[in-house]
Amino acid sequence: MSIDDANGILQGSDDPATEYFKKKTSSQLTELFRPSIENSLNQVGTTKYYNDLTREISAIPFVGENVALDLPDYVTEQALNGLFTVIAQEEKKICENPAARTTKLLKQVFGS
């Protein structure tokens, strides 16, 4: 983390730390999450049913030309979006509410 990054986080809006971590960790988290998500989708049959559905839709003229997407990639992306949304909400609470600053480090950074 550079001085500019740290300064941007301290001077930022509601969720600058979350945005920083999202930018810096998304690709690594995707690599870690995707295999587990793909395995889970396969275990419960979601991938098979999705592939069956897209195959049927793609047979419909003028409708199914671009319906397929990589389901594990999509689910992984949405899971990480959800994770970062929750982190951003917590970050906002910490910035706005002194009672949410529960560690020594948070109290030092944000005051108490």
LUMDRENSE-640132 format. One record per residue: x, y, z of N, C-alpha, C, O in turn; chain; residue number from 1; residue in three letters. Coordinates in steps of 0.1 Angstrom, whole numbers. Layout:
# residues N
<n_px:X; n_py:Y; n_pz:Z; ca_px:X; ca_py:Y; ca_pz:Z; c_px:X; c_py:Y; c_pz:Z; o_px:X; o_py:Y; o_pz:Z; marro:A; marnu:NUM; selum:ALA>
...
//
This chain:
# residues 112
<n_px:9; n_py:-12; n_pz:0; ca_px:0; ca_py:0; ca_pz:0; c_px:9; c_py:12; c_pz:0; o_px:18; o_py:13; o_pz:8; marro:A; marnu:1; selum:MET>
<n_px:6; n_py:21; n_pz:-9; ca_px:14; ca_py:33; ca_pz:-10; c_px:8; c_py:44; c_pz:0; o_px:-3; o_py:43; o_pz:5; marro:A; marnu:2; selum:SER>
<n_px:16; n_py:54; n_pz:2; ca_px:12; ca_py:66; ca_pz:10; c_px:-1; c_py:72; c_pz:4; o_px:-10; o_py:75; o_pz:11; marro:A; marnu:3; selum:ILE>
<n_px:-1; n_py:73; n_pz:-10; ca_px:-13; ca_py:79; ca_pz:-17; c_px:-25; c_py:70; c_pz:-14; o_px:-36; o_py:75; o_pz:-13; marro:A; marnu:4; selum:ASP>
<n_px:-23; n_py:56; n_pz:-15; ca_px:-34; ca_py:47; ca_pz:-12; c_px:-40; c_py:49; c_pz:2; o_px:-52; o_py:51; o_pz:4; marro:A; marnu:5; selum:ASP>
<n_px:-31; n_py:50; n_pz:12; ca_px:-35; ca_py:52; ca_pz:26; c_px:-42; c_py:65; c_pz:27; o_px:-52; o_py:66; o_pz:34; marro:A; marnu:6; selum:ALA>
<n_px:-37; n_py:75; n_pz:21; ca_px:-43; ca_py:89; ca_pz:22; c_px:-56; c_py:89; c_pz:16; o_px:-66; o_py:95; o_pz:21; marro:A; marnu:7; selum:ASN>
<n_px:-58; n_py:82; n_pz:4; ca_px:-71; ca_py:81; ca_pz:-2; c_px:-81; c_py:74; c_pz:6; o_px:-93; o_py:78; o_pz:6; marro:A; marnu:8; selum:GLY>
<n_px:-77; n_py:64; n_pz:13; ca_px:-86; ca_py:57; ca_pz:22; c_px:-91; c_py:65; c_pz:33; o_px:-102; o_py:66; o_pz:36; marro:A; marnu:9; selum:ILE>
<n_px:-81; n_py:73; n_pz:39; ca_px:-85; ca_py:81; ca_pz:51; c_px:-93; c_py:93; c_pz:47; o_px:-102; o_py:98; o_pz:54; marro:A; marnu:10; selum:LEU>
<n_px:-91; n_py:98; n_pz:34; ca_px:-99; ca_py:110; ca_pz:30; c_px:-111; c_py:106; c_pz:21; o_px:-118; o_py:115; o_pz:17; marro:A; marnu:11; selum:GLN>
<n_px:-113; n_py:93; n_pz:19; ca_px:-123; ca_py:89; ca_pz:9; c_px:-137; c_py:90; c_pz:14; o_px:-140; o_py:95; o_pz:25; marro:A; marnu:12; selum:GLY>
<n_px:-147; n_py:86; n_pz:6; ca_px:-161; ca_py:86; ca_pz:9; c_px:-165; c_py:75; c_pz:19; o_px:-158; o_py:72; o_pz:28; marro:A; marnu:13; selum:SER>
<n_px:-176; n_py:68; n_pz:16; ca_px:-181; ca_py:58; ca_pz:25; c_px:-173; c_py:45; c_pz:25; o_px:-173; o_py:38; o_pz:36; marro:A; marnu:14; selum:ASP>
<n_px:-167; n_py:41; n_pz:14; ca_px:-160; ca_py:28; ca_pz:14; c_px:-147; c_py:27; c_pz:6; o_px:-145; o_py:18; o_pz:-2; marro:A; marnu:15; selum:ASP>
<n_px:-138; n_py:37; n_pz:9; ca_px:-126; ca_py:37; ca_pz:1; c_px:-117; c_py:25; c_pz:4; o_px:-110; o_py:20; o_pz:-5; marro:A; marnu:16; selum:PRO>
<n_px:-117; n_py:20; n_pz:16; ca_px:-108; ca_py:8; ca_pz:20; c_px:-114; c_py:-4; c_pz:13; o_px:-106; o_py:-12; o_pz:8; marro:A; marnu:17; selum:ALA>
<n_px:-127; n_py:-6; n_pz:12; ca_px:-133; ca_py:-17; ca_pz:5; c_px:-129; c_py:-16; c_pz:-9; o_px:-126; o_py:-27; o_pz:-15; marro:A; marnu:18; selum:THR>
<n_px:-130; n_py:-5; n_pz:-15; ca_px:-127; ca_py:-3; ca_pz:-30; c_px:-112; c_py:-7; c_pz:-32; o_px:-109; o_py:-13; o_pz:-42; marro:A; marnu:19; selum:GLU>
<n_px:-104; n_py:-2; n_pz:-23; ca_px:-89; ca_py:-6; ca_pz:-24; c_px:-87; c_py:-21; c_pz:-24; o_px:-80; o_py:-26; o_pz:-33; marro:A; marnu:20; selum:TYR>
<n_px:-93; n_py:-27; n_pz:-14; ca_px:-91; ca_py:-42; ca_pz:-13; c_px:-98; c_py:-49; c_pz:-24; o_px:-93; o_py:-60; o_pz:-29; marro:A; marnu:21; selum:PHE>
<n_px:-109; n_py:-44; n_pz:-29; ca_px:-116; ca_py:-50; ca_pz:-41; c_px:-106; c_py:-50; c_pz:-53; o_px:-105; o_py:-60; o_pz:-60; marro:A; marnu:22; selum:LYS>
<n_px:-100; n_py:-38; n_pz:-55; ca_px:-91; ca_py:-37; ca_pz:-66; c_px:-79; c_py:-46; c_pz:-65; o_px:-75; o_py:-51; o_pz:-75; marro:A; marnu:23; selum:LYS>
<n_px:-74; n_py:-47; n_pz:-53; ca_px:-61; ca_py:-54; ca_pz:-51; c_px:-63; c_py:-69; c_pz:-49; o_px:-54; o_py:-76; o_pz:-52; marro:A; marnu:24; selum:LYS>
<n_px:-75; n_py:-74; n_pz:-45; ca_px:-76; ca_py:-88; ca_pz:-42; c_px:-86; c_py:-96; c_pz:-50; o_px:-87; o_py:-108; o_pz:-49; marro:A; marnu:25; selum:THR>
<n_px:-94; n_py:-89; n_pz:-59; ca_px:-105; ca_py:-96; ca_pz:-66; c_px:-100; c_py:-107; c_pz:-74; o_px:-106; o_py:-118; o_pz:-74; marro:A; marnu:26; selum:SER>
<n_px:-89; n_py:-106; n_pz:-81; ca_px:-84; ca_py:-117; ca_pz:-90; c_px:-79; c_py:-129; c_pz:-82; o_px:-82; o_py:-140; o_pz:-85; marro:A; marnu:27; selum:SER>
<n_px:-72; n_py:-126; n_pz:-71; ca_px:-68; ca_py:-137; ca_pz:-62; c_px:-80; c_py:-144; c_pz:-56; o_px:-80; o_py:-156; o_pz:-55; marro:A; marnu:28; selum:GLN>
<n_px:-89; n_py:-136; n_pz:-51; ca_px:-101; ca_py:-142; ca_pz:-45; c_px:-109; c_py:-150; c_pz:-55; o_px:-115; o_py:-161; o_pz:-52; marro:A; marnu:29; selum:LEU>
<n_px:-110; n_py:-145; n_pz:-67; ca_px:-117; ca_py:-153; ca_pz:-78; c_px:-110; c_py:-166; c_pz:-80; o_px:-117; o_py:-177; o_pz:-81; marro:A; marnu:30; selum:THR>
<n_px:-97; n_py:-167; n_pz:-80; ca_px:-90; ca_py:-179; ca_pz:-82; c_px:-92; c_py:-189; c_pz:-71; o_px:-93; o_py:-201; o_pz:-73; marro:A; marnu:31; selum:GLU>
<n_px:-94; n_py:-183; n_pz:-59; ca_px:-96; ca_py:-192; ca_pz:-47; c_px:-110; c_py:-197; c_pz:-46; o_px:-113; o_py:-208; o_pz:-43; marro:A; marnu:32; selum:LEU>
<n_px:-120; n_py:-188; n_pz:-49; ca_px:-134; ca_py:-191; ca_pz:-47; c_px:-139; c_py:-200; c_pz:-59; o_px:-147; o_py:-209; o_pz:-56; marro:A; marnu:33; selum:PHE>
<n_px:-135; n_py:-197; n_pz:-71; ca_px:-141; ca_py:-204; ca_pz:-83; c_px:-141; c_py:-219; c_pz:-82; o_px:-152; o_py:-225; o_pz:-85; marro:A; marnu:34; selum:ARG>
<n_px:-130; n_py:-226; n_pz:-79; ca_px:-130; ca_py:-240; ca_pz:-79; c_px:-141; c_py:-246; c_pz:-69; o_px:-148; o_py:-256; o_pz:-72; marro:A; marnu:35; selum:PRO>
<n_px:-142; n_py:-240; n_pz:-57; ca_px:-152; ca_py:-245; ca_pz:-47; c_px:-166; c_py:-242; c_pz:-52; o_px:-175; o_py:-251; o_pz:-51; marro:A; marnu:36; selum:SER>
<n_px:-168; n_py:-231; n_pz:-58; ca_px:-182; ca_py:-227; ca_pz:-63; c_px:-185; c_py:-237; c_pz:-75; o_px:-196; o_py:-242; o_pz:-76; marro:A; marnu:37; selum:ILE>
<n_px:-176; n_py:-239; n_pz:-84; ca_px:-178; ca_py:-248; ca_pz:-95; c_px:-181; c_py:-262; c_pz:-90; o_px:-190; o_py:-268; o_pz:-95; marro:A; marnu:38; selum:GLU>
<n_px:-174; n_py:-267; n_pz:-80; ca_px:-176; ca_py:-280; ca_pz:-75; c_px:-190; c_py:-281; c_pz:-69; o_px:-197; o_py:-290; o_pz:-71; marro:A; marnu:39; selum:ASN>
<n_px:-194; n_py:-270; n_pz:-61; ca_px:-207; ca_py:-270; ca_pz:-55; c_px:-218; c_py:-270; c_pz:-66; o_px:-228; o_py:-277; o_pz:-64; marro:A; marnu:40; selum:SER>
<n_px:-217; n_py:-262; n_pz:-76; ca_px:-227; ca_py:-261; ca_pz:-87; c_px:-228; c_py:-275; c_pz:-94; o_px:-239; o_py:-279; o_pz:-97; marro:A; marnu:41; selum:LEU>
<n_px:-217; n_py:-282; n_pz:-96; ca_px:-217; ca_py:-295; ca_pz:-102; c_px:-224; c_py:-305; c_pz:-93; o_px:-232; o_py:-314; o_pz:-97; marro:A; marnu:42; selum:ASN>
<n_px:-221; n_py:-305; n_pz:-80; ca_px:-226; ca_py:-315; ca_pz:-70; c_px:-241; c_py:-314; c_pz:-70; o_px:-248; o_py:-325; o_pz:-69; marro:A; marnu:43; selum:GLN>
<n_px:-247; n_py:-302; n_pz:-70; ca_px:-261; ca_py:-301; ca_pz:-69; c_px:-269; c_py:-301; c_pz:-82; o_px:-281; o_py:-301; o_pz:-83; marro:A; marnu:44; selum:VAL>
<n_px:-261; n_py:-302; n_pz:-93; ca_px:-267; ca_py:-304; ca_pz:-106; c_px:-270; c_py:-291; c_pz:-113; o_px:-276; o_py:-291; o_pz:-124; marro:A; marnu:45; selum:GLY>
<n_px:-267; n_py:-280; n_pz:-107; ca_px:-270; ca_py:-267; ca_pz:-113; c_px:-264; c_py:-265; c_pz:-127; o_px:-271; o_py:-260; o_pz:-136; marro:A; marnu:46; selum:THR>
<n_px:-252; n_py:-268; n_pz:-128; ca_px:-244; ca_py:-267; ca_pz:-141; c_px:-251; c_py:-275; c_pz:-152; o_px:-253; o_py:-270; o_pz:-163; marro:A; marnu:47; selum:THR>
<n_px:-255; n_py:-287; n_pz:-149; ca_px:-261; ca_py:-296; ca_pz:-159; c_px:-275; c_py:-290; c_pz:-163; o_px:-277; o_py:-289; o_pz:-175; marro:A; marnu:48; selum:LYS>
<n_px:-283; n_py:-286; n_pz:-153; ca_px:-296; ca_py:-280; ca_pz:-157; c_px:-294; c_py:-267; c_pz:-165; o_px:-302; o_py:-264; o_pz:-174; marro:A; marnu:49; selum:TYR>
<n_px:-285; n_py:-259; n_pz:-161; ca_px:-282; ca_py:-246; ca_pz:-168; c_px:-278; c_py:-249; c_pz:-182; o_px:-283; o_py:-243; o_pz:-192; marro:A; marnu:50; selum:TYR>
<n_px:-269; n_py:-259; n_pz:-184; ca_px:-264; ca_py:-262; ca_pz:-198; c_px:-276; c_py:-268; c_pz:-206; o_px:-277; o_py:-265; o_pz:-218; marro:A; marnu:51; selum:ASN>
<n_px:-284; n_py:-276; n_pz:-200; ca_px:-296; ca_py:-281; ca_pz:-207; c_px:-305; c_py:-270; c_pz:-212; o_px:-310; o_py:-270; o_pz:-223; marro:A; marnu:52; selum:ASP>
<n_px:-307; n_py:-261; n_pz:-203; ca_px:-316; ca_py:-249; ca_pz:-206; c_px:-310; c_py:-241; c_pz:-217; o_px:-317; o_py:-237; o_pz:-226; marro:A; marnu:53; selum:LEU>
<n_px:-297; n_py:-237; n_pz:-216; ca_px:-292; ca_py:-229; ca_pz:-226; c_px:-291; c_py:-236; c_pz:-240; o_px:-292; o_py:-230; o_pz:-250; marro:A; marnu:54; selum:THR>
<n_px:-289; n_py:-249; n_pz:-240; ca_px:-289; ca_py:-257; ca_pz:-252; c_px:-303; c_py:-256; c_pz:-259; o_px:-304; o_py:-254; o_pz:-271; marro:A; marnu:55; selum:ARG>
<n_px:-314; n_py:-257; n_pz:-251; ca_px:-328; ca_py:-256; ca_pz:-256; c_px:-330; c_py:-242; c_pz:-261; o_px:-336; o_py:-240; o_pz:-272; marro:A; marnu:56; selum:GLU>
<n_px:-326; n_py:-232; n_pz:-254; ca_px:-329; ca_py:-218; ca_pz:-258; c_px:-321; c_py:-215; c_pz:-270; o_px:-326; o_py:-208; o_pz:-279; marro:A; marnu:57; selum:ILE>
<n_px:-309; n_py:-219; n_pz:-271; ca_px:-300; ca_py:-216; ca_pz:-283; c_px:-306; c_py:-222; c_pz:-296; o_px:-302; o_py:-218; o_pz:-307; marro:A; marnu:58; selum:SER>
<n_px:-315; n_py:-232; n_pz:-295; ca_px:-321; ca_py:-238; ca_pz:-306; c_px:-333; c_py:-229; c_pz:-312; o_px:-338; o_py:-232; o_pz:-323; marro:A; marnu:59; selum:ALA>
<n_px:-337; n_py:-220; n_pz:-304; ca_px:-348; ca_py:-211; ca_pz:-308; c_px:-343; c_py:-200; c_pz:-317; o_px:-334; o_py:-192; o_pz:-313; marro:A; marnu:60; selum:ILE>
<n_px:-347; n_py:-199; n_pz:-330; ca_px:-342; ca_py:-189; ca_pz:-339; c_px:-344; c_py:-174; c_pz:-333; o_px:-355; o_py:-171; o_pz:-328; marro:A; marnu:61; selum:PRO>
<n_px:-334; n_py:-166; n_pz:-335; ca_px:-334; ca_py:-152; ca_pz:-331; c_px:-335; c_py:-149; c_pz:-316; o_px:-335; o_py:-138; o_pz:-312; marro:A; marnu:62; selum:PHE>
<n_px:-335; n_py:-160; n_pz:-308; ca_px:-336; ca_py:-158; ca_pz:-294; c_px:-323; c_py:-162; c_pz:-287; o_px:-317; o_py:-155; o_pz:-279; marro:A; marnu:63; selum:VAL>
<n_px:-319; n_py:-174; n_pz:-290; ca_px:-308; ca_py:-181; ca_pz:-282; c_px:-294; c_py:-179; c_pz:-287; o_px:-286; o_py:-187; o_pz:-284; marro:A; marnu:64; selum:GLY>
<n_px:-292; n_py:-169; n_pz:-295; ca_px:-278; ca_py:-168; ca_pz:-301; c_px:-267; c_py:-165; c_pz:-290; o_px:-256; o_py:-170; o_pz:-292; marro:A; marnu:65; selum:GLU>
<n_px:-270; n_py:-157; n_pz:-280; ca_px:-260; ca_py:-153; ca_pz:-270; c_px:-265; c_py:-156; c_pz:-256; o_px:-263; o_py:-147; o_pz:-248; marro:A; marnu:66; selum:ASN>
<n_px:-271; n_py:-167; n_pz:-253; ca_px:-276; ca_py:-169; ca_pz:-240; c_px:-266; c_py:-175; c_pz:-230; o_px:-267; o_py:-174; o_pz:-218; marro:A; marnu:67; selum:VAL>
<n_px:-256; n_py:-182; n_pz:-236; ca_px:-247; ca_py:-189; ca_pz:-227; c_px:-237; c_py:-180; c_pz:-220; o_px:-232; o_py:-170; o_pz:-226; marro:A; marnu:68; selum:ALA>
<n_px:-235; n_py:-183; n_pz:-207; ca_px:-224; ca_py:-176; ca_pz:-200; c_px:-218; c_py:-187; c_pz:-191; o_px:-223; o_py:-198; o_pz:-190; marro:A; marnu:69; selum:LEU>
<n_px:-206; n_py:-184; n_pz:-187; ca_px:-199; ca_py:-193; ca_pz:-178; c_px:-205; c_py:-192; c_pz:-164; o_px:-202; o_py:-183; o_pz:-157; marro:A; marnu:70; selum:ASP>
<n_px:-213; n_py:-202; n_pz:-161; ca_px:-220; ca_py:-202; ca_pz:-148; c_px:-211; c_py:-201; c_pz:-136; o_px:-214; o_py:-192; o_pz:-127; marro:A; marnu:71; selum:LEU>
<n_px:-200; n_py:-209; n_pz:-135; ca_px:-192; ca_py:-207; ca_pz:-123; c_px:-185; c_py:-193; c_pz:-122; o_px:-184; o_py:-188; o_pz:-111; marro:A; marnu:72; selum:PRO>
<n_px:-181; n_py:-188; n_pz:-133; ca_px:-176; ca_py:-174; ca_pz:-133; c_px:-186; c_py:-164; c_pz:-128; o_px:-183; o_py:-155; o_pz:-120; marro:A; marnu:73; selum:ASP>
<n_px:-198; n_py:-165; n_pz:-134; ca_px:-209; ca_py:-156; ca_pz:-130; c_px:-212; c_py:-157; c_pz:-115; o_px:-213; o_py:-147; o_pz:-108; marro:A; marnu:74; selum:TYR>
<n_px:-214; n_py:-169; n_pz:-110; ca_px:-217; ca_py:-171; ca_pz:-96; c_px:-205; c_py:-166; c_pz:-87; o_px:-208; o_py:-160; o_pz:-76; marro:A; marnu:75; selum:VAL>
<n_px:-193; n_py:-169; n_pz:-91; ca_px:-181; ca_py:-164; ca_pz:-83; c_px:-181; c_py:-149; c_pz:-83; o_px:-179; o_py:-143; o_pz:-72; marro:A; marnu:76; selum:THR>
<n_px:-184; n_py:-142; n_pz:-94; ca_px:-184; ca_py:-128; ca_pz:-95; c_px:-195; c_py:-122; c_pz:-86; o_px:-192; o_py:-113; o_pz:-78; marro:A; marnu:77; selum:GLU>
<n_px:-207; n_py:-128; n_pz:-86; ca_px:-218; ca_py:-123; ca_pz:-77; c_px:-215; c_py:-126; c_pz:-63; o_px:-218; o_py:-117; o_pz:-54; marro:A; marnu:78; selum:GLN>
<n_px:-208; n_py:-137; n_pz:-59; ca_px:-205; ca_py:-140; ca_pz:-45; c_px:-195; c_py:-129; c_pz:-40; o_px:-196; o_py:-124; o_pz:-29; marro:A; marnu:79; selum:ALA>
<n_px:-185; n_py:-126; n_pz:-48; ca_px:-175; ca_py:-116; ca_pz:-44; c_px:-181; c_py:-102; c_pz:-44; o_px:-178; o_py:-94; o_pz:-35; marro:A; marnu:80; selum:LEU>
<n_px:-190; n_py:-99; n_pz:-53; ca_px:-198; ca_py:-86; ca_pz:-52; c_px:-205; c_py:-85; c_pz:-38; o_px:-205; o_py:-75; o_pz:-32; marro:A; marnu:81; selum:ASN>
<n_px:-212; n_py:-96; n_pz:-35; ca_px:-219; ca_py:-97; ca_pz:-22; c_px:-209; c_py:-95; c_pz:-10; o_px:-212; o_py:-88; o_pz:-1; marro:A; marnu:82; selum:GLY>
<n_px:-198; n_py:-102; n_pz:-11; ca_px:-188; ca_py:-101; ca_pz:0; c_px:-183; c_py:-86; c_pz:2; o_px:-183; o_py:-81; o_pz:13; marro:A; marnu:83; selum:LEU>
<n_px:-180; n_py:-80; n_pz:-9; ca_px:-175; ca_py:-66; ca_pz:-9; c_px:-186; c_py:-56; c_pz:-5; o_px:-184; o_py:-46; o_pz:1; marro:A; marnu:84; selum:PHE>
<n_px:-199; n_py:-59; n_pz:-8; ca_px:-210; ca_py:-51; ca_pz:-3; c_px:-211; c_py:-51; c_pz:12; o_px:-213; o_py:-41; o_pz:18; marro:A; marnu:85; selum:THR>
<n_px:-210; n_py:-63; n_pz:18; ca_px:-211; ca_py:-65; ca_pz:32; c_px:-199; c_py:-58; c_pz:39; o_px:-201; o_py:-51; o_pz:49; marro:A; marnu:86; selum:VAL>
<n_px:-187; n_py:-59; n_pz:33; ca_px:-175; ca_py:-52; ca_pz:39; c_px:-177; c_py:-37; c_pz:38; o_px:-174; o_py:-30; o_pz:47; marro:A; marnu:87; selum:ILE>
<n_px:-182; n_py:-32; n_pz:27; ca_px:-185; ca_py:-18; ca_pz:25; c_px:-195; c_py:-13; c_pz:36; o_px:-193; o_py:-2; o_pz:41; marro:A; marnu:88; selum:ALA>
<n_px:-205; n_py:-21; n_pz:39; ca_px:-215; ca_py:-17; ca_pz:49; c_px:-208; c_py:-16; c_pz:63; o_px:-211; o_py:-7; o_pz:70; marro:A; marnu:89; selum:GLN>
<n_px:-199; n_py:-25; n_pz:66; ca_px:-192; ca_py:-25; ca_pz:78; c_px:-183; c_py:-13; c_pz:79; o_px:-181; o_py:-7; o_pz:89; marro:A; marnu:90; selum:GLU>
<n_px:-176; n_py:-11; n_pz:68; ca_px:-167; ca_py:1; ca_pz:68; c_px:-174; c_py:14; c_pz:70; o_px:-169; o_py:22; o_pz:78; marro:A; marnu:91; selum:GLU>
<n_px:-186; n_py:15; n_pz:64; ca_px:-194; ca_py:27; ca_pz:66; c_px:-198; c_py:29; c_pz:81; o_px:-197; o_py:39; o_pz:87; marro:A; marnu:92; selum:LYS>
<n_px:-202; n_py:17; n_pz:87; ca_px:-205; ca_py:18; ca_pz:101; c_px:-194; c_py:22; c_pz:110; o_px:-195; o_py:30; o_pz:119; marro:A; marnu:93; selum:LYS>
<n_px:-182; n_py:17; n_pz:107; ca_px:-170; ca_py:20; ca_pz:115; c_px:-167; c_py:35; c_pz:113; o_px:-163; o_py:41; o_pz:123; marro:A; marnu:94; selum:ILE>
<n_px:-168; n_py:40; n_pz:101; ca_px:-166; ca_py:55; ca_pz:99; c_px:-176; c_py:64; c_pz:106; o_px:-172; o_py:74; o_pz:111; marro:A; marnu:95; selum:CYS>
<n_px:-188; n_py:59; n_pz:107; ca_px:-199; ca_py:68; ca_pz:112; c_px:-202; c_py:66; c_pz:127; o_px:-206; o_py:75; o_pz:133; marro:A; marnu:96; selum:GLU>
<n_px:-199; n_py:54; n_pz:132; ca_px:-203; ca_py:51; ca_pz:146; c_px:-191; c_py:47; c_pz:154; o_px:-185; o_py:37; o_pz:152; marro:A; marnu:97; selum:ASN>
<n_px:-187; n_py:56; n_pz:164; ca_px:-176; ca_py:53; ca_pz:172; c_px:-177; c_py:39; c_pz:180; o_px:-167; o_py:33; o_pz:183; marro:A; marnu:98; selum:PRO>
<n_px:-189; n_py:35; n_pz:183; ca_px:-191; ca_py:22; ca_pz:190; c_px:-187; c_py:10; c_pz:181; o_px:-185; o_py:0; o_pz:187; marro:A; marnu:99; selum:ALA>
<n_px:-187; n_py:12; n_pz:168; ca_px:-183; ca_py:1; ca_pz:159; c_px:-168; c_py:-1; c_pz:158; o_px:-163; o_py:-10; o_pz:152; marro:A; marnu:100; selum:ALA>
<n_px:-161; n_py:9; n_pz:164; ca_px:-146; ca_py:8; ca_pz:164; c_px:-141; c_py:0; c_pz:176; o_px:-138; o_py:5; o_pz:186; marro:A; marnu:101; selum:ARG>
<n_px:-141; n_py:-13; n_pz:174; ca_px:-140; ca_py:-23; ca_pz:185; c_px:-125; c_py:-27; c_pz:188; o_px:-123; o_py:-33; o_pz:198; marro:A; marnu:102; selum:THR>
<n_px:-116; n_py:-24; n_pz:179; ca_px:-102; ca_py:-28; ca_pz:181; c_px:-94; c_py:-15; c_pz:184; o_px:-97; o_py:-4; o_pz:181; marro:A; marnu:103; selum:THR>
<n_px:-82; n_py:-18; n_pz:190; ca_px:-73; ca_py:-7; ca_pz:193; c_px:-69; c_py:0; c_pz:180; o_px:-68; o_py:13; o_pz:179; marro:A; marnu:104; selum:LYS>
<n_px:-66; n_py:-7; n_pz:169; ca_px:-62; ca_py:-2; ca_pz:156; c_px:-73; c_py:7; c_pz:151; o_px:-70; o_py:18; o_pz:146; marro:A; marnu:105; selum:LEU>
<n_px:-86; n_py:3; n_pz:151; ca_px:-97; ca_py:11; ca_pz:146; c_px:-98; c_py:24; c_pz:154; o_px:-101; o_py:34; o_pz:148; marro:A; marnu:106; selum:LEU>
<n_px:-96; n_py:23; n_pz:167; ca_px:-97; ca_py:35; ca_pz:175; c_px:-86; c_py:45; c_pz:172; o_px:-88; o_py:57; o_pz:172; marro:A; marnu:107; selum:LYS>
<n_px:-74; n_py:39; n_pz:169; ca_px:-63; ca_py:48; ca_pz:166; c_px:-65; c_py:55; c_pz:152; o_px:-62; o_py:67; o_pz:151; marro:A; marnu:108; selum:GLN>
<n_px:-70; n_py:47; n_pz:143; ca_px:-71; ca_py:53; ca_pz:129; c_px:-83; c_py:63; c_pz:129; o_px:-81; o_py:74; o_pz:123; marro:A; marnu:109; selum:VAL>
<n_px:-94; n_py:59; n_pz:135; ca_px:-106; ca_py:68; ca_pz:133; c_px:-109; c_py:76; c_pz:146; o_px:-118; o_py:84; o_pz:146; marro:A; marnu:110; selum:PHE>
<n_px:-102; n_py:74; n_pz:156; ca_px:-105; ca_py:81; ca_pz:169; c_px:-116; c_py:74; c_pz:176; o_px:-123; o_py:65; o_pz:170; marro:A; marnu:111; selum:GLY>
<n_px:-119; n_py:77; n_pz:188; ca_px:-130; ca_py:71; ca_pz:195; c_px:-138; c_py:80; c_pz:204; o_px:-148; o_py:77; o_pz:210; marro:A; marnu:112; selum:SER>
//
